[in-house]
Amino acid sequence: MRYLRKLNRGMLHDVWCETRWIYHHTRAYKKAILLFILIGLLTTALSLVSAVLSEKLVNYIIAKKGWYVLQYGIFVVLFSLFSIVFGAISGRYSAKINLRVSNELRAEVFGVFMNTDWQALQQYHSGDLLNRINTDVNNIAGSVLGWVPTLIVKTAQFVASLVVITIYDPTMALFALLSAPVSLLIAKPFVRKMRTLSRDMRTVSGEMMSFNEEAFQNSQSIKAFNLVDSFRSKLDQVQQIYYDTAMEHNRVSVINGALLSTIGRIASYLCVGWGAFRLWGGAIEEFGTMVLFIQLAGYLSSALSALFKLVPTAIDCTVSAQRIMSIFELPREPEADAAAVDAIRNSDLALCVENMSFSYQDRASTLEAVNLEVAPREVVAIVGASGCGKTTLFRLLLGLLRPDSGSMTLTNGEASVPISPATRNLFAYVPQDNVIFSGTVADTLRLVRPEASDDEIYAALRVACAENFVRELPDGINSRMSERGGSLSIGQNQRLAIARAVLADAPILLLDEVTSALDLETEEQVLQNIAALPNKTCIISTHRPSVLKLCDHIYRIQDKHLWEVNRSN
């Protein structure tokens, strides 16, 4: 009992929990799974009936009973055809359900990624997340119809074949049955090792995907810094680790598979040999019975082989489930009262930050006792040295981070709402790296307002001083851009990002060092255009003194605190 309790707390308990998680998240396909199992069981039954009829057919052929040969021959052909048809239906049905489960589970995982606490998700590299949402989700989707249903169907095939053999010859059934415990004893030492190796394979696969993704995204910098050889050398190291891990996983799988296949073959040969011995000694008087034994031995062997192959399949999919479960267990962004946010959207909004402090996980505090008030339609600058906390403050305003203490609210004078993920639609954000998505110019701007007309897009471009260069593109706003805006200059990308924020028509604009690549004349014109927008509050983080003369207030972050700058000084 103590051993069983220990086992329950260990790997088998984990596998059970992961399996329950898989079927909990695919419960919408419960009826489809049951239908798939029924089709598999029916196919197995038809195969067994066909085998029994084949015995009769062979015996009637030997006895030269023409009418019975014709009759049983038709039955054998029909049942074989039915078995083939149901097998084809099962394969087609399996592909259909697998794709649907994969798409829906991937959408669910994607939703979890997007709604997970931003800071908690930063512990994972984006390449690793891509590996989880693709490879791991595909493994889980494949297991829905490829693991438990197969286990049920192949176990039924093994048991049914064993029952038929027992009816004809109990000794032969004993030969077949003994292979099961022997196989389990052989497989047991490999299971834990394969689970560990499967987890290692997922890890190194994620590391390789992360390396490739980072290299492709920064290919321009890699070439500019003459780092091609260095990254090629690093790729060789990553690939060597992947190779070593994959070969060890393959070695264990091959040895385990070879041993289990050997046991299955021995059991099959024993059954056939015993049947041949009994036929030779006259205990079996009809040759058709020997044919039946050979067929049933084949069914037993194939059923055992399929069951043995489920071991690595089960390990892979449960490891994948564990990797997805670890993301599901991360803290979610807090829910907020969206109705309260919508109620104040179209009014003049003031920002109030009171005694707010924040620190990143496992790090010293970044901001302490920050107080900030921004009135409606003001233009406010946040200045300070690099790394002082300007971008962190913007992340807090966007609800990506939550303060450790203090409060951050938006108010229209009558009602106030705390800063949260629900208040993000009240802000239009332009980050330092000017995130531009692939597609046309219109596509990247309409992300924030899908219903925007062409005239509204050009109006936003005009505010950002981007209209002229966009009109000069081959297809204007319908011109396609390469990934991350690689076909445009940094300054052009900055102006497109500003235009997108203007088009969003949010009450508050957050501009994080967004004019750093613009010349002074264009910078001044863009900021004047933004300041002239009706009912817009603007908060700018900047290093450039030229911006400050357009601002109503200037605040400096220094030594983790926020101070208002006295212009007279």
N, C-alpha and C positions, 0 to 999 in steps of 0.2 A: 504493500500500500504506500509506503514511503517513497518507493521508486516511481510509482504511478503519479503521486502528487508532484514529485520533482519533475517528471516528464511533462505533466500538465502545465507547470509553471514555465517550461522551457519552449523548445522549438515548436512542438505540436500545438501548444496553446497559441503561439504567435500565428502559425499557419491557419488555425481555426478562426482566429479573429480576423485575419486578412481575407479569408474566404467569405466570411459573413459580410465583411465590408463590400466586397466585390458584388455579391448578389443583392445586398441592400441597395446599392447604387444602380443596379440594373433591374430592379423589381418591376419596372414598367413592362419588361419583356418576359414576365413569368409565364404567361400563356404560350408565348412563342417558344420558350425553352421546353415547356412540357410537350408541346406539339412535336418539337424536334426529337425529344426522347421517344415519343410514341412512334414516330417514323422510323427511328433507329431500331426500336424493339420489333416493329413489324417486319423490317428488312431482315433482322436476325431470325425471326420465326419462319419467314419464307425460305431462307437459306437452309434451315434445319429440315423443314418439310421437304424441300427439294432433294436434300441428301437422303432422307428416308425413302422417298419415291425412287431415287436412283438405285437404291439397293434392290427394290422390287423389280425395276426395269432390267437390271443386269441378270437377275435370277430368271426372269421370263425369257430373256434372250437366250440364255443357256438352255432353258427347257424348250425353246422353239415354239412358244405359245404366241403366235402372231397377233391375235386380237388384243391380248393383254400388253404386248410390246407396244402396239400402236397407242393404246389407251394411256399407258403410263408414260410413254414417250411424249405425248402431247402435254400431260400434266407436268412433267419435268421441265419441258421447254417453257410452258406458261409461267410456272413458279419462278424459273430462272429469270424470265423477262420481267416479271413483276418486281423481283429483287433488284434487277438492274435499274428499272424505272424509279423505284422508291429511293435507291441509292443516289441517282441523278437529282431527284427532287430534293433529297436531303442536302446534297452539296450546294445546289442553287439557293436553297432556303438558308443554309448556313452562311453563305457569302452575303446575302441580303441583310440578315440580322446582325452579322459581324460589323458591316459597314455602318448600319444605323446606330448600334451601340457605341462604336468607335466615335462617330461624329457627335453624338449626344454627350458622351462622357467627356470628350475633349472640350466641348462647349462648357460643360459644368466646371471642369478643371480650370479653363481659361477664366471663367467668371470668378472662381475662387482666387486665382492669381491677382486679378484686377481689384478685388475687394479685400485682399489681405492687407493688414497694416504695413505701410510702405517701409518703415524702418525694419520690421521683422523680416521682410522679404529680401532685404539687402544682404543677408548672410549667404544667399544663393547667387551664383553667377548666372547670367542670362542664358549662357550655353547649356548649363545644367538644367535650367527650367525648360528649355526647348527639348532637351532629351527626355525629360519626364512627360511633357505634354504630347510627345510624338511616340517614342519607343515604348515607354511604360504604358501609356494609354492603349496602344495597339496590342500589347501583350495582354492587358486586362480584357479588352474587348474580345480577343481571340479565345480567351479562357472561358468566356460565358457559355459558348457552345462547344468548346474544345477540351474542357476539363471534366467538370462534374457530369454533364450529359454523357460524355464518352465513357467515363468511369461506370455509370449506370448501365449503359448499353453493352459495353464489353464484359462487364461482370455478368450481366444476364446471358450473354452469348457463351461465356465460360461455363456458367452453372447449367444452362440448358443442354449444352453439348455433353457435360459431365453426366447429367441425368439420363440422356439417351444412351450414352455408353454404359452406364450402370445397369440399365434395363437389359442390355445385350451381354455385358461382361463386367461384373463388379471388380475383378482383378485389374483389368485395364483402367478402370476409373480410378483405382487406388494409385496406379503409376502416374496418372495425370495429376491427381490431387496432391501427391507428395512434392511436386515441383513448386507449389505455391509457398509453403513455409521455407523451403530451401532458398528460394529466390528472395524472400523477405530478409532472411538472415544475411544473405550476401549483400543486399542493397542497403541495409541499415547503416553500416559504417560510412557509406558514401553520401548519404542524404545531407547530413550537417555540413560536410565539406563542400558539397555542391551548392548549398544555400549560401555559404560564405563566399565562394568563388563567384556565384551569380551576382551577389551584392557588389563584389569588387569589380566585376565586369561593368555594371551600371555606372559605378563611380568613375572608372577610367574612360568609359565611353563619353560620359558627361564632360570630363576634363578635355578630351580631344575635341569635342564639339565646341566647348568654350574657347579653346585655343584658336580653332579655325574661324569662329565667328569674330573674335577680337582682331585677328590678323586681317580678315577681309574688311572689317569696318575701318581699320586704321592703315590700309594699304598705302595711302598717300604719304602718311607720316613715316611709315617703314621705309619707303623708297627715299623720301626726302632726307631722312637721317642716316641713309646708307646702312640699314639694318637687315637687309634681305638675307644675307648669309647667317646672321645671328639668329633670325627667326627660323631659317631652314634647319639650323643645328638644333634649336629648341624643338621643332617639329619632330626631328629624328628621335629625340629623347622621349617625347610624349608617345610617339608611335612604338618605340621599343617597350615602354611600360605596358602599352595596350597589347602588344604582341605577346609578351611574357605572360600576362594575365590570361589572355585568350587561349594560349597554348596549354597552360595549366588547367584551365576550365575544360578544354577539349580532351586533355589526357584523362582526367577523372571521368568525364562523360563516356569516352571510348571504352575505358576499362570496365566501367559499370555496365555499359550496354553490351559489351562482348560477353561478360560473365552471365548476365541475365539471358541473353540470346542463347548461350550455350545450354543453360538449364532448360529453356523452352524447347530447344532442338532435341535434347536428350529425352525429355518427356515425350515428345512426338515420336521419336525413333523407338522408344520403349513400347509405346502403344502399337505402332505398326509392327514391330518385331513380335510382340506378344500375339497379335492377330495372325501373323504369318505362321508362328509356331502352332497355334491352335488349328489353323487351316491345314498345316502339314500333318498334324497328328490326327486329323479327322474330327476334332471337337466342333469345328465349324464346317458344316456340310454344304453351305451355299457360298459361292464366290462373291455374290452381291453383298453379303455381310462384311466380307473383307474390304470391299470397296467403300462401304459405309464407314468402317473403322478408319480407313485412310482419310476420308473426308472430314470426319469428326476430329481426328488427330490434328488435321490442318486448322480446323476452326479453333481448337483449344490452343494450338501454338500461336495463331494470329491474335486471339483474344489476350493471351498472356503477354505477347510482345507489345500489343497496344497499351495494356495496363502498365507494363514496365516503362514504356516511353512517356507515360503520363507523369512519372516522377520528376524528370527535369522540367517538363512543361509546368507542372504545379509549382515547383520551386521558383521558376522564372516569373510566373504571373503573381505569386504571392510576394516576391521581392519587389516587383513593380508596384503592387498594391501598397506595400509598406512605404515606398518612396512617395507615392501620391498622398497617402494618409498623413505623412509628416507635414505636407503642405496644408492639408485640410485642418490640421491641428494648430496652425499658426493663428495668432489673434487676428480677428477681423477689424476693419474700420468700424468705429462706433456708429450706430444708427442715430439719426436726428429727425427732428420734426420738419419734414419737407414742406408741409403746409404753412408753417410759420415763416419759413424762408421765402416762399412764393408771395406771402402777404406783404412783405416789405420790399420786394424786388423793384417795383416801379416808383419808389419814393427816394428822396434824398437820403443817402446813407452816410453816417459817420462811423469811423473806426475808433474803438477804444481798447487799449491794451493797458492793463493795470497790474503792476508788480509781478510780471511774468518772468519765470525762470525756466531754463531748459538745458538738458544735457543728453548727449547721445549715449547709447548703451555702452557700459563699461568704459566710459570716458569722463574726464573732468567736465565741469559745466561749461557750456558755450555762451549762454546769455544769463544774466542775473538781474533780477528786480527791474525789468524793462517797463517803462511807462511811455505810452505814445497815444496821442490823439490827432486824428486827421479829420477835418471837417469836410462836408460835401463840397465837391468841385475844387478842392485844393490840389496843388501840385507839390508833392513833398519829396525831398531827396534824402536818401540814406547813404552816407559815405563812411569810409573806413578802410583800413589796410586789408589786403587779400587774406582771407581766412579768418576775418574778425567775427563773422556770423551774419553777414548781409543775406546770403542765399538761404541760410537756416531760418532767418526771420520770415522770408518769403514762403518757405515750406510750411512754417507754422500758420501763416495767414491762409494758405491753401488747404489746411487741414491734413496735410501729409504727415505732419508730426503733431504731437500733443504736448502742451507745456507740462512741466513737472509741478508747477504751482502758479498761482495767479489766474487771471482771466483775460480772454480776448473776445470781444463782442462787436456786432454790427447793430446800429440803432438808427431809427428814423425820428427819434424824439418821443415817440409814443410806445413803440415796442422794440425790444432788443432780442437778438438771437445769438447764441454763442458760436464762435468759429468752429466749423466741423466739416466733414466731407460734403454735407448737404449745402453748405454755403459756397462751394466752389463755383457754382454757376453765376455767382455775383461778382466773380473776378475773371478778368481776361489776362492770361499770363504769357509773357514772352521771356523764355529762359536764355541763359547765356549762350548755349550751344545751338540756338535757332533750329529746333527740330522741324525738319521739312520731310514729309512723307513722299514716297514715290507716287506718280500719277501726274495729272495735268496741274497747271497753276490753279485752275478753278477747283479741282478736286481737293487740293491741300487747304484752300481757303474755306470751302464749303463744309469741311469737317466740323466746324463750329456752328455753322448755320446751313443745313442742307437745302433749305428752301430759298436761300438768297438768290436774287436775280443777277444777271450779268451787270446791269447798271450799278447795283449795290456793291458788287465785287470791284468794279472800276473805281467807285467812290472811295472804298477802303484803300485801294492801291494809291489813289491820289493823296490821301492823308499821309501815307507812308513814303511818299515821293518815289513810288515804284511803277506808276502808270506808264511812263514813257518807255522804260526798258521792256516792260511786258508787252506793250503794243508792238515793239520792234521784233519780238520773237516770231518765228515762222507762222504760228497759229494763234498768236495772242494768248488769251487766258486758257485756251485749249491746247497750248503747247505742252508736251510731255517733258518731265524732269527726271533725271536719273536719281538713283537712291541717295537719300540724305542731301538732295539738292546739289549733287556733285557737278552738274552741268552749269551751275551759276557761281558767281563770285560770293565770297563771304558777306560782303556788303549787300548784295542783291538778296541773299538768303535772309539777312537781318531785316530788310525792308519787307519781304514777303511775310515773315513771322509777325512783324508789327501790324501789317495789313490784316492778317488773320485775327489778331487780337481786337483790332478796331471793328472788324465785321461781326465779331461775337456780340457786340453791343451790350457788354456787361457794365454795371455801374462803376466798377473800380478796375483800373488798369495797373498791372504789376510789371514793370520793365526792369529786368535784371541785366545790367551792363549791355543793353541792346544796341547802343549806338557806337560801340567801340571800334567798329570797322568802317564807320562813315566819316567822310571829311567834315570839317567844322561847319561849312555852309549848309550841307545836306542835313547834318545833325540838328542844327538850329531850326531849319525849316520844318523838319519832322516834328520836333518837340513843340514848335509854335502851332502846328496843325492839330496836334493832340490836345494842347491846352485850349484850343478854340472849340473843341467838340462840346456840344451841350450836355450838361448833367453828367460829366465824367470827372471822377476823382482819380488822380494818378500818383502812384508811389514808384519812385525811380531809385535803383541802386546804381551808383556810378563812381568812377575814379576821375572823371573829366571835369575840370573847373568850369568849362564853357557851358555845362548843363545847369549849373547852380543859379545863374542869374535869372533863369526862367521859373524858379521854384518859389513858392510862398514860404516854405520852412525848410531848414536843413538840419538833419540829425546825424550825429557821428556815433558809431559804435567803437568803443575803445575800452580795453580791459574788461570786456564782457558786459559793459553797461552802455546805455543809450543816453546821449546828451544832445540837447538842442544847441546848435551853433549860433553864436551871436554875430550877426553880419557886421556889426560895427567894429568887431575885432578882426 
